[in-house]
Amino acid sequence: MRRYVRAFAPARMPMAYQRRWTLQSLSGFWTRLTTVQPDPPMWITALAAFIALGVVLYPTSWAISRGLITVAHEGGHALVALLTRRKLQGIRLHSDTSGVTLTRGRPTGPGMIFTAAAGYVAPSLLGLGAAWLTAAGYITILLWTVLVLLAGMLLMIRNVFGVVALVSIGGAVFALSWFAPPDIQSVGAQLAAWFLLIGGIRPIMELRRKRRRGRAPDSDADQLARLTPFPGGFFVFLFLLISTAALLTGTYLLTPTDLLDSLKGL
């Protein structure tokens, strides 16, 4: 007599239930993503600004954190290169906080000019966007936008240190967005916005000093001078003007509305 052993497979989830579960999950994630968080107390905004200012001004902390500005700088080059239809060949981030973005296309023309001009203003413009989303209460959208940008940048990294740096930054942002309570997320967003707004100016000032000493012949400003009729000093001034405007606008956005209303009443 033959014996037949019937193997019992785990019950499959009905298709309708699977769809309903997927829709509920997406709906829950979207609700979490778009939930508006209340403004933090005024003292948190002020403290975040002073901490960011201290990190940028103190040499040791700046040497450690400057790599974050480099990530934004090279990311700006890469994004504009893609937007202007240049071929992005790769990005390298180095342990000395320097970086390079390699693109291929016409060596002259608007695409090359905009790509070269994007680096030094990218941190400040990113900080301005962060300030706008933070002021509007969309903290989770801000954090996940950063994650998407980091993931896209990670695909183009061409050295080990760059991969480790982006994975570390992305892991920290993901942990903040997924596990931290709203109050901590708000503090983190405030610190990031202020750091990008303030930190975006210091590399421009450093570039200005290096160019005066003849130590930056191949800087972005000098490349732009070779691509356009304008001298390199003009572009350094333009970078500084854009970054300063971003800082002032970001400061206005991050200042609590109660304080703004009281100042208008004076």
N, C-alpha and C positions, 0 to 999 in steps of 0.2 A: 504494500500500500504506500502510495506516495503521500508525503506530508507537505502541505503547502503552508509556508509561513508568510503571512501578509505584513508587509512593512507599512507602518502608519506614518505618513508624512504630516508635518505640522499643518494645521488648517491655514489655508490662505485667507488673507483679509479680503472681504468682498470689495469689488472694484468701486462701488458707490461709496463705501466707507472710506476707502483709500483716498478718493477724491475729496470727500468731506474733511478728512483729517488733514490733507495737504492744504486745502483752502483755509482751514482754521489756523494752521501753523503760519501760513503766509499772512493771514489777517492779524494774528497776534504779533508777528515780527514787525509788520508795517505800523501797527498801533504803537509798539514800543519805539520804533524808529522816529515817528512823527510826534511823539508826546512832547508838549512844550513844558520845559522845566522853569520854575520860578526864578526870578533874579536873585543872585546871592546877596547877602548883606554888603553894605558899602565897604566895610572894613576888609572883607575878603578880596574885593576888587583892588583896593589900595595896597593890601599886603602882597597880592600876586604881582602887581606892577613893580613894587619895590624889590621883591625877590628877583624878578626877571632883570631889572636894572642892575642889581648887585652881581648876578651871574655874568652879565655881559661885561661889566666894568672890571671885575676882579680877574686878574690874569690867569690864575690857576683854574678857576671854574670856567672861564672862557675857553681855555685850551682844551678842556674836557668836552664842553658842550658845543663847540664850534662846528663839530662834525654834523650836527643837526641842520645848521645853516647850509653846509655844503650839500647835504642831501636835497634841500629845497632848491639850491642854486643849480645843481646838475639836472634835477627834475624839471626845472623851468626851461633849460636848454632843450631837453628831450621832448617835452610837450609841445613847444613851439615848432620844433623841427618836424614833428608829426603833423601839426596843424598846417604847416606850409608845404607839406608833401615832400620833405626831404627824407631820405632813407636813413633811419637810425641804426647805426652799426653796433653800438654798445656803450655802456657807462662803466666807469671805474671809480671806486671810492678808495682812498688810501688812508693809512693809519695816521699820517701827519695832517689829517683833515683837508687835504687837497682832493681834487677830483677832476675828471675829464669826461666829456661826452663827445663821441665820434659820430659824425653824420656824413652822408655822401650825397652829392648833388652838384648843382652849379656853384662854382666857387665865388660867384658874385650874385648880385640881385637881391630883391626884397626878402626871399626866404632865408638866405644866409645872414642878412643884416638883422632881421627880427630874431633869428636863432641866437646870434651872438649877443644881442642886446637883452635877452630874456633872463640871463643868469643872475645878475646882481640885483635885479628888482623882484625876482621871484619870491624870496623869503618875505619881503614886506607885503607884497600883494597877497600871498598866501595867508599872512597874518591878518590882513584886512578882511579877507573872506572868513577867517576863523572868528574874528571879532564880530562880524555881522551875524553869523550863525549863533554865536554865544549870546549876543545881546538879544536875539530873537527867541532864545530858549531852546534852540534845536541842537542840543549838545550831542545826542546820539547820532544824528545825521552828520554832524561834523566829524565825529570819531570814525564812522564807517566810510565817509568820503576819504579820509586820510588812509584808511586801510586799503581801499580800492586803488588809490594812487600809488601806494607802496607796492601793492601786488603787481601792478602794471610795470612799475620801475624795476621790480625784482626780475622780471622776465628778460630785461636787457642788461643786467649786471654781468660783467665779464671777469671778475676776480673774486677770490674767496673772501677777502676782508669785506668787500661790498655786500656779499650775500649775508655774512654774519651780522653786519651792521643793520641791514634792512630787516632781517628776520627778528633781531632783538628789538628794534623799534616797533615793528608790527606786533610782536608778541605783547609788548607793554601796552600799546594802544588797545589791542583786543581785550586784554585783561581788564583794563579800565572801563571799556564799554560794556563788557559782559558781566563782570563780577562786582564792580564797585557800585556803591549806592549813589543816587543822584547828586547828593551834596559833594561827594568826592569827585564825581565826573565834572561837575561845574568848576570846582577848584582847578582840576587838571586842564580843562579847556581854557580857563582864564590865564593860567601860567603859560600854556602853549601860545596863545594869541599874543600876550605881552612879549614873550621871548622872541617870537618871529618879528614883531613890529620893531622892537628895540634892537634886537640882534641883527636885523637886516641892514642897519645903518653902519655898524662898525666895520664890516669888510670893505665898504666903499671908502671909508676914511683911511683904512689901511692901504687900499689901492692908491689913493691919492698920495700918501707919503712915499710909497714904493716908486711911483712914477716920478716924483720929484727927485729921487735919488738914482733914477735910471735903472731900477732893479726889476721892472716889469715890462720888458719890451714886447712881450707877446700876450699881454693881458687882453681881456675882452674889449676894453676901451681902445687899445692900440689896433686891434684887428678891425674894429669899426672905423677907425681913422683911415685905414688902408682901403676900406670898402666904400667910403663916402667922402665928400669934400670937407667934412668937419674934423677938427683936431681931436685927439684923444681926451684932452681936458674938457671939451664940451660934453662928451658922453659921461665922464665922471660926474660933472655937475648935473646932468640929466638924471643919472642914477640916483644921486643924492636928493634931487628935487622930488622925484617920484616916491622915494622911500620916506622922506619927511612928510609929504602929503598923506601917505598911507598911515603913518604914525599918528598924525593929528586927527585924521578921520576915525581911525580905530579907537583913539582915546575918547573921542566924542561918543562913539557907539557903546563903548564899555562903561562909560560913566553912568551910574544909576540915574534913572529918570527923576527921582525925588531931588537929587542934588542939582540936576540941570534946571528943574523947575524953580528951586530956591535961588539959583544964580540968576535966572531970568527975572526974578522978582526984585533983585537989588537995583 
